[in-house]
């Protein structure tokens, strides 16, 4: 084995290919040609004297030797990142990039400002913010931190519970003037509604009443939207009644553009969490971003602390 050929650059290329499952995806991610990534992996295999990947036209998979080496390489690269971070800290300046993923509406309305304020305090830290309502694979997409609304499946990711996001029933002042204000739950079925198409079960509202009992109310409607900011615009434009997170519409409520209706009934609040790739939280710049986001999110309108 040629140990001098086992470089960090080649190891990083190999680990990312395993995580992304594609040479071309890693090439796009790194801004290099696919031939460069392929060469890094081939040179690593030559240095080790073993085949690490099975390559086909459609996918790459690990050999037995590749599986063993990947586990060790992943640990080595994490330790290198932590050691590098420690040296930078000792030098008095924090640098590096933290990659953050967040649901689009929450990101645009609130998270952007929190990250702007963070960067004002730590000008050496770059933030790569991805706004998407898809639940991405953090490891596969090389993302350090994700802000998630909703229940979480079991995973190896580290979770920091921020709180629970309250939702309320709202409608615009113009809509209520034209269609009337619902007085009870039975009235809801006769109104136009705004429904999120990317939320399973959104055709039925589960509301908790003042006595603690829950009621299931049909909430079909003829307007389906898959983006929170578009739903917010529909609420403001009087397209119907909606169940909205308080942080999404707090300014519209304050200005009187929309109103809280049936205040004795509320949809179940939604968990708000921060997820971190295992090991990354030990890197100081990542930990600082997580702490800053947790503090900012906990102060948002409608967030109840755990």
N, C-alpha and C positions, 0 to 999 in steps of 0.2 A: 504494500500500500504506500502511495506517495502522499504523506501527510501534508506536505507543502501545497498540494492541490486542493485540500479541503478548506476552502476559504469561506469567510462569512458571506460574501456576495453570492457565491454558488449555493451555499446552504439556504440563504433567504429565497433565492429563486426556486429551489426545490420545495421548500416548505409552502410557499405561496401557490405553486402549481398543484400541490396536494390539496390545499384548502380550497382553491378555486375550481379544481378539476379540469383545467384547461390551460395549455401553453399560451394560446392567443389571448385569453382573458388577462393573464398576468402581464403579457407584453403591453396590452392597452393600458393597464393599471400603472405600469412603470414608465410608459412613454418610450418604449424601445421596440425594436423589431422582434418578431417571434423567433427568428433565427438566433437572436442573442440569448433569449431565455432557454431555448433548446440547447444551445452550446454550453451554457452554465451547467445545466443538468448533466449533459453528456460528459463534461470535464470532471464533474464531481463523481460520476460513476466510474470513470477511468481512474481517478485518484484512489477511490475506495476498492477498486477491483471487483465491483459487484453491480448488478443491474438493480436499480431502485424502482423503476416504473415500467409497467406494461403499456405501450402506446398503441392505440388504434386510431383510425380516422375520426372517430366520434368522441373518444374519451381516453383518459389516462387512469390507471389504477396502480396501486402499490404492490410490489412483490413482497415476499416475506422479509427479505433483507431491507427493503424500503420502509416497511412498516416499523421495524425496529429502529432504523436510523432516524425516521421522522420524529419519533417520540423524543429521542435524545437531542436531535437538532433543535426542536421546538424549545426544549428546556434551555439549551445553550444560548439561543438567540434572545430568550427572555432575560437571562442573566446578564448578557452583554448590554441589553437596553437599560437594565436597572443600574449596572455599573457605570455606564455612560452618563445616565441621569445624575448619579451621585457626584461624579466629577464636575458636571456642569453646575450643580448646586453649590459645590465647594468653591467654584470660581465666581460665585456671586450673581450669576444670571441664569434664569431658566429659559431654555430654548426647546425647540421641537414642535411637533404637530400632534394635536389631539383630534381624532375623528369622531364626530357626534352624529347620531341619527335621531330624528324626532318626527312625530306626526305633523303633517304640514300646517294645519290650522294653529296648533299650539306653538309651533316654531315661528310662524310669521307674527302672530299676535304678541308673544311674550318671550320666547326663548332667545330670539335674535338680540333683543335689548339686553338680556342677562349676559350673553356672550360678549356683546360690545363692551359692557362695563367690566367684565373680567379681563378682556384684552387691554383695556386702559390701565389696569393695575399690573398686568404682566405682558408688556409689549413684545417680549421675545418669543411668546408662545403663539403659534399659528393654530387656527381652528378650521377644520374642514367639516362644514355642516351640510348634511344631506336631509332634505325634507321629503318624506315619503310616508304614505299610510300603509305600505306593505311592511310586514314583520320580517325584516331581513335577517339572514344568518350573520351575526356580527363577525365571527371568525372568518367565514368565507369571504365577506366583503371588506375585511381589514378595518373594521370599525371598532373603536375602543369603548364607546359609551352609547347607549340607546335610552331614550325617554319613551316609556310605554304607558298607554291608557288601556285599562281592561285587565281581566284575569290573565295570569301567566301560566304557561305549561311548565312542567318540571324540566329543568335544564341544569347544565353545569355552570351557567353564568351566575355571577354574584349579583344579588338584588338588594337595593336600598329602597325601602318603602318611604315614599314622600307623604302620602295621605290618600284621601278619597275625594274625588271630584264630584261635587253636588250638581245635579241637573234639575231644571225647572221647566214648566210649561210656559211658553211665551207666544205672543202674537203681536203684530204691529197695531198701532193705534188706528191706522186706516182700515186694516182688515176687520177689526172689531166694530168700527163704525158701520161698515158695510154689511157684515154678516152676523153681528150680534155677539155678545159675550156669553160663552158657555157657563151655565150655572151649576151643573153637576156632571158626573162622568158620562151619563147617558147622552148628554148633549154633544160630547166629543165625536161620536160616530156620525153626526150630521154636518161636521165641519170639514173644510179642506185641510189637508195636513202636508207637512214637509218631512220626508222620511229618508234616512240614510240607507242606501242600497248595499253598502259594504259592511253592514252590521247585521249579523245573523239574528233572526227573530224580531227585526224592527217593525214588522207588521202588527205586532201586539205590544201595547204599553203595559208594563207591570208597575202599578202605582201603589205607594204606601199612603194610607189615609191617616187622619188625626188620631184614630183609635189604635193604630199600629197594624190594622188588617191590610192585606194586599188585595188589589183588584186587577183583573186582566181586562184591558180595554182594546177593542179592535182599532188599528191605526193604519189603515191601508193607504188611502190617499192616492193621488194621481201624479204627484211629483216625487220622483226618486233622484237622489243626489249622492255622489260618492266622494264628495270633498267638503270638509267642514266650512271652508271660507265661502263656497258657493251656497251652502245651506244658510249661512249667516246672511248673505245678500238676499236670499229668497225670503227670509224672515223680515228683513228690513223693508222689502218691496211688497209686503202684504200678501204673499202667496199661500199663507195658511198658518196653522198652529204647529209648533215644533217642540220637541224636548231638547233643550240646549244646555250645554255646560255653562255655568255662570261665567267662567273666565272667557268664554267665546263671545258673550254678548253684554258684558258688564257696562261698557260705554254706551251701548244702545239703550240699555235700561236707564242709565243715568240721564241721558238726553231726552228720554220719553219717546224715542222712536218705536220701541217695542215695550210691551207691558207683561208683567208676571200675571198669569191667569190661574185660577183654581189653586191658590196658594196652600190649601190644606192637603193637597195631593202632590207627591213628588216621585219621579222615577228613582230606582235604586242608584246610589252613588257608585262611581266607577273607580277602581284602584288606580293610583298614579305611582309609577315606579321608575327607578333608574337602574338599568342593567349595565354591568361592566364585564368585559372579558376577563376570565380568571388570570391573575398575575399582573394585569395592567394596572390595577389599583395601587400596586406597590411603587409604580412610577410616579414621582411627585407631581408632574404636570397634569397627569390624568386624575390623580386624587384631588388636586386643587380645582379642576374643572367640575368634577362630581360634586364636591362640597359647595361650590358656587351655585351650581344648578339646583341642588337640593334646597339651599337657602332661599333662592329666588322663587322656585316653584311653590314652596310652602307658604309664601306670602300672597299667592295669587288669589283673586276673588273666588270664593266657593270651594277652596281646598281645606278640608278638615284634616288636621294632623292625626296620625295614628295614636 
